[in-house]
Amino acid sequence: MNKKTKYALVPVLLSLVLLLGACAGKSAPATTNEGQQTGVNSTSEQQNQSGERLVKDALGHEVSVPANPQRILASYLEDHLVALGVKPIAQWSVGDGKSVQRYLQYALQDVPTIPSELPYEAVISFEPDLIIMDSAEMASGDKYGQYAKIAPTYVIGTGKNNDWRQELLAVADILNKSEEGRKVLDEYERKASEAKAKLHQEVGEASAAVLWVSAKNTYVVHEQLSSGDVLYRDLGLQVPAAVKEISASATANWNPISKEKLAELSADYLFIIKSAGITMEEMKTDPIWSGIPAVKSGHVYEFGADSSWLYTGVIANGNMIDDVLSSILPQ
């Protein structure tokens, strides 16, 4: 997910235009290209006698972080919080609270929602004792000053697409859970490494693509962002030429793919996130879809828009790995 357009990207049907700019992706290591990942601030701190820590965020603000914050607001960073065993006071949503990160609801089902744009009145109503933001855009202009009047406000990232690994560790550091954060990340790396080895043994240098199909358009994931980062970087599946070409000039997590490019998609495996649109039977008879190797061989796997495939984070990505293994490997 451009990352901060991301705030509405992800929820597909309700905020399609926003999602495409954002869905953001936190993925590959830091680079300077706008469509790739950018750096996340590493916390430098001082601690006073009350236990509060004075830390400097990605934008250079000195933030006094409570010793043991209890009412944390970290919109669109909930994946990291849940992985660290922390429950926020409110969770990110769009569409008047109708769309949330469904894959996290096992931990957040009783957590009230807050609009993705974080209206000041809504933030005040939750009385947070710590606000964490994942991009400079969210704190642009006079926004930071307004939020900082409500509670200590820490901005993690400086770019549009933060490296989710760095972001996880930064959140853990802010919350005095650095050890837990490293443990969670190490477990993910082991899981990804083992899955990569299994896939290579079973399918070798097979290629794959992820498509998001809505009622009117079809989008392909950026090769270095969101689920693309998982498939190609973490699991070692090959990137089809059409995906490489689109990603080369793209800055969003999800980018439109034309019918011409779709017909050229030489993917051995196809993962489809559906919010509406074409059925499997229609794919088999449609001349554009039916020419894709994955469709010809029956290697097409569908997931709903309520799955983790439109998001990113250690939990989201771990779920994707499980989905890939259960789809491709013989049961």
Buried (B, 14 or more C-beta within 10 A) or exposed (E): BBBBBBBBBBBBBBBBEBBBBBBBBBBBEBBEEEBBBBBBBEBEBEEEEEEBBBBBBBBEBEBBBBEEBEBBBBBBBBBBBBBBEBBBBBBBBBBEEEBBBBBBEEBBEEBBBBBBEBEEEBBBEBEBBBBBBBBBBBBEEEBBEBBBEBBBBBBBBBBBBBBBBBBBBBBBBBBBBBEBBBBBBEEBEEBBEEBBEBBBEEBEEBBBBBBBBBEEEBBBBBBBBBBBBBBBBBBBBBBBEBBEBBBEEBBBBBBEBEEEBBBBBBBBBBBBBBBEBBEEEEBEEBEBBEBBBBBEEEBBBBBEBBBBBBBBBBBBBBBBBEBBBEBBEEE
